[in-house]
C-alpha cells in the first residue's frame, strides 16, 4: 500500500527506535508500466539467475508491486518487482535481513534467492531516469484464508504474530537498518503514507468533523499509551488474511513489503483490515487474543488500546481507498464501505472510548 503522488514525506528508521531521520521522496501509488512492459522486465531480471531457477514465467498479481510465478521442472519461485520510489535498496535489504532472522528462529517466511552476481536485490533500469528493484523468493505453499474461515483460526494468527513480536523485541538490527515508521501522523495525518482520508469520495463535512474528533481521541490515547520497547518496534504492519498462508505444518506469513516501526497492537488491528465492520469482528479478536497470549502476555492497557488501533487502522484504510479508487480491491468494497467507516467512528465515540484509560 502506498500514498498519493503529492505526499512526499517519508520517515525511516536507521538502527534503533531512537534514531530517526526524514527524507523527501515522491511516492507513486503503484507501477504505471503496462503488463507487457512489466513482464519484459521480469524476463530480463530472470536472466540474472542461475539455470536452476529458469522456468515458465507468469504474472500472478499486480497491486502496488508486481508479482510473478516461476515454475521449473521441480520447484516454484516468486519474483517481486517493486513499484518505483517507495523503498530504496537499503530498505529492501533491511526487510530481507529481518526475513533471514525470522527464518533462523524457525518462523516460515519468504527466503530471497541470490542472483549470479551475488545480490539479493537487483536494480534494473527501465529508462535512463527510471529503475526498478527486483527480488526472487522461494515459493511458500499454503492456502489463503478468507472471512469464512473458522474464527478459531485467528488463534493461529495470534500465535504467529506473538512470535514475530518476540523476535522483533529481542533482535539486534543491523546498523544500516532502514524501514518506514508507522507513527500516528504517517498513518492518518494529512501527509500520511497512503494519502489523505478526507479526500475519499462519499464523505460530507459532518463525516469529516466526526472522524477528526475520533482522531483527536486516538492521538491522545496513543500518546498516553507510549512507545516503550514492549509496545512499539518492528512490525509486519499489514498482517491481514491475504498475507497469511494456512498449511498443515503451521501458519505462514508473507508480504513484508510494508514492515516498519510501529505499535505491536497495530498488527492486531491489521489482522481484520477492511472487515472491521464484520459481525464476527469481536469473535476474531477474542480468538486472536487467546492465541497471542499463549506465547506473549499482554497488559490490561495493551488490550484496552485495541479499539483505538482498530479505528485508526480503519481510517488509514479509508485514506488507501481514496488514493486507490481505481483499483479492483477498492472497487470491490462497494459504496457502503465508506458509510460503514463513518458508523464505526460514531460507535467509537459513543461506546468504545468510554472504556479506555483516561489519557492525559
QUIMO-V457728 format. One record per residue. N is the residue number from 0. RES is the residue in three letters. D_FIRST is the distance of its C-alpha to the first C-alpha in Angstrom with 2 decimals. Layout:
<<N	RES	D_FIRST> <N	RES	D_FIRST>>
This chain:
<<0	UNK	0.00> <1	UNK	3.74> <2	UNK	7.12> <3	UNK	10.36> <4	UNK	12.71> <5	UNK	15.18> <6	UNK	13.38> <7	UNK	14.89> <8	UNK	15.14> <9	UNK	13.66> <10	UNK	15.50> <11	UNK	16.23> <12	UNK	18.59> <13	UNK	21.54> <14	UNK	23.84> <15	UNK	24.09> <16	UNK	22.60> <17	UNK	25.29> <18	UNK	24.56> <19	UNK	21.81> <20	UNK	21.37> <21	UNK	19.49> <22	UNK	18.75> <23	UNK	17.86> <24	UNK	15.61> <25	UNK	14.40> <26	UNK	10.68> <27	UNK	10.00> <28	UNK	7.43> <29	UNK	8.28> <30	UNK	11.68> <31	UNK	14.62> <32	UNK	17.09> <33	UNK	18.86> <34	UNK	19.10> <35	UNK	22.48> <36	UNK	21.43> <37	UNK	18.58> <38	UNK	21.11> <39	UNK	23.75> <40	UNK	21.58> <41	UNK	21.05> <42	UNK	24.84> <43	UNK	25.49> <44	UNK	23.35> <45	UNK	25.26> <46	UNK	28.52> <47	UNK	27.85> <48	UNK	28.13> <49	UNK	31.42> <50	UNK	33.17> <51	UNK	32.33> <52	UNK	28.68> <53	UNK	29.55> <54	UNK	29.25> <55	UNK	27.99> <56	UNK	24.55> <57	UNK	22.42> <58	UNK	18.96> <59	UNK	17.31> <60	UNK	14.00> <61	UNK	11.59> <62	UNK	8.02> <63	UNK	6.13> <64	UNK	8.97> <65	UNK	12.38> <66	UNK	14.23> <67	UNK	18.02> <68	UNK	20.70> <69	UNK	23.95> <70	UNK	27.03> <71	UNK	30.17> <72	UNK	33.56> <73	UNK	32.78> <74	UNK	29.12> <75	UNK	25.51> <76	UNK	22.65> <77	UNK	18.95> <78	UNK	18.00> <79	UNK	14.50> <80	UNK	14.22> <81	UNK	11.59> <82	UNK	10.30> <83	UNK	12.53> <84	UNK	12.55> <85	UNK	9.53> <86	UNK	11.66> <87	UNK	15.40> <88	UNK	17.75> <89	UNK	18.83> <90	UNK	15.42> <91	UNK	15.03> <92	UNK	18.65> <93	UNK	18.06> <94	UNK	15.58> <95	UNK	18.30> <96	UNK	20.95> <97	UNK	19.54> <98	UNK	19.37> <99	UNK	22.97> <100	UNK	24.03> <101	UNK	22.71> <102	UNK	24.61> <103	UNK	27.68> <104	UNK	27.49> <105	UNK	27.57> <106	UNK	23.99> <107	UNK	22.95> <108	UNK	19.68> <109	UNK	18.84> <110	UNK	21.56> <111	UNK	21.11> <112	UNK	23.97> <113	UNK	25.89> <114	UNK	26.78> <115	UNK	30.39> <116	UNK	30.21> <117	UNK	29.07> <118	UNK	25.45> <119	UNK	22.46> <120	UNK	20.12> <121	UNK	21.39> <122	UNK	20.93> <123	UNK	21.96> <124	UNK	22.90> <125	UNK	22.07> <126	UNK	24.48> <127	UNK	26.40> <128	UNK	23.62> <129	UNK	20.46> <130	UNK	19.35> <131	UNK	16.79> <132	UNK	16.49> <133	UNK	17.25> <134	UNK	17.81> <135	UNK	19.99> <136	UNK	19.95> <137	UNK	22.59> <138	UNK	21.93> <139	UNK	21.69> <140	UNK	23.55> <141	UNK	22.82> <142	UNK	22.00> <143	UNK	18.78> <144	UNK	19.96> <145	UNK	19.54> <146	UNK	20.57> <147	UNK	24.08> <148	UNK	24.31> <149	UNK	27.16> <150	UNK	26.04> <151	UNK	27.82> <152	UNK	25.20> <153	UNK	23.12> <154	UNK	25.81> <155	UNK	24.73> <156	UNK	21.12> <157	UNK	22.64> <158	UNK	24.84> <159	UNK	22.31> <160	UNK	20.11> <161	UNK	23.30> <162	UNK	24.12> <163	UNK	20.84> <164	UNK	21.57> <165	UNK	25.20> <166	UNK	24.44> <167	UNK	22.04> <168	UNK	24.86> <169	UNK	27.48> <170	UNK	25.80> <171	UNK	26.96> <172	UNK	24.12> <173	UNK	25.15> <174	UNK	26.33> <175	UNK	23.75> <176	UNK	20.77> <177	UNK	17.76> <178	UNK	14.30> <179	UNK	12.11> <180	UNK	14.03> <181	UNK	12.60> <182	UNK	15.54> <183	UNK	16.24> <184	UNK	16.08> <185	UNK	12.79> <186	UNK	11.25> <187	UNK	13.50> <188	UNK	15.65> <189	UNK	16.46> <190	UNK	14.61> <191	UNK	11.57> <192	UNK	8.48> <193	UNK	6.78> <194	UNK	10.25> <195	UNK	13.47> <196	UNK	13.91> <197	UNK	17.48> <198	UNK	16.77> <199	UNK	15.75> <200	UNK	18.64> <201	UNK	21.02> <202	UNK	21.52> <203	UNK	24.99> <204	UNK	26.38> <205	UNK	27.52> <206	UNK	24.11> <207	UNK	22.62> <208	UNK	25.57> <209	UNK	25.11> <210	UNK	21.47> <211	UNK	22.62> <212	UNK	25.36> <213	UNK	23.04> <214	UNK	20.88> <215	UNK	24.17> <216	UNK	25.18> <217	UNK	21.93> <218	UNK	22.27> <219	UNK	25.92> <220	UNK	25.40> <221	UNK	22.82> <222	UNK	25.20> <223	UNK	27.99> <224	UNK	26.14> <225	UNK	25.51> <226	UNK	23.85> <227	UNK	26.53> <228	UNK	25.74> <229	UNK	26.04> <230	UNK	23.42> <231	UNK	20.88> <232	UNK	19.75> <233	UNK	17.44> <234	UNK	15.14> <235	UNK	12.69> <236	UNK	10.42> <237	UNK	8.87> <238	UNK	12.33> <239	UNK	12.56> <240	UNK	15.03> <241	UNK	13.16> <242	UNK	12.76> <243	UNK	16.47> <244	UNK	19.45> <245	UNK	22.81> <246	UNK	25.72> <247	UNK	29.41> <248	UNK	29.17> <249	UNK	26.49> <250	UNK	22.84> <251	UNK	20.46> <252	UNK	16.94> <253	UNK	14.50> <254	UNK	11.06> <255	UNK	11.25> <256	UNK	8.61> <257	UNK	7.31> <258	UNK	11.00> <259	UNK	12.81> <260	UNK	15.57> <261	UNK	15.69> <262	UNK	17.91> <263	UNK	18.76> <264	UNK	19.11> <265	UNK	15.49> <266	UNK	14.98> <267	UNK	17.55> <268	UNK	15.78> <269	UNK	12.54> <270	UNK	15.04> <271	UNK	15.70> <272	UNK	12.32> <273	UNK	13.14> <274	UNK	16.74> <275	UNK	17.97> <276	UNK	20.75> <277	UNK	21.95> <278	UNK	25.68> <279	UNK	25.21> <280	UNK	22.72> <281	UNK	25.48> <282	UNK	26.84> <283	UNK	23.53> <284	UNK	23.29> <285	UNK	26.99> <286	UNK	26.74> <287	UNK	23.79> <288	UNK	26.10> <289	UNK	28.94> <290	UNK	27.09> <291	UNK	25.56> <292	UNK	28.93> <293	UNK	30.74> <294	UNK	29.26> <295	UNK	28.53> <296	UNK	30.29> <297	UNK	28.61> <298	UNK	30.45> <299	UNK	31.20> <300	UNK	28.94> <301	UNK	25.99> <302	UNK	26.58> <303	UNK	27.34> <304	UNK	24.06> <305	UNK	22.04> <306	UNK	22.37> <307	UNK	21.08> <308	UNK	17.96> <309	UNK	17.46> <310	UNK	17.94> <311	UNK	15.76> <312	UNK	12.81> <313	UNK	13.82> <314	UNK	13.95> <315	UNK	10.55> <316	UNK	9.38> <317	UNK	12.00> <318	UNK	10.40> <319	UNK	7.19> <320	UNK	9.98> <321	UNK	11.93> <322	UNK	9.80> <323	UNK	8.99> <324	UNK	12.57> <325	UNK	13.66> <326	UNK	11.48> <327	UNK	13.45> <328	UNK	11.33> <329	UNK	11.61> <330	UNK	15.22> <331	UNK	16.11> <332	UNK	15.85> <333	UNK	18.90> <334	UNK	20.34> <335	UNK	21.46> <336	UNK	18.07> <337	UNK	18.12> <338	UNK	21.78> <339	UNK	21.13> <340	UNK	18.79> <341	UNK	21.73> <342	UNK	24.09> <343	UNK	22.26> <344	UNK	22.42> <345	UNK	26.09> <346	UNK	26.82> <347	UNK	25.27> <348	UNK	27.69> <349	UNK	30.59> <350	UNK	30.33> <351	UNK	27.78> <352	UNK	28.21> <353	UNK	31.97> <354	UNK	31.67> <355	UNK	29.71> <356	UNK	31.63> <357	UNK	33.04> <358	UNK	30.83> <359	UNK	32.82>>
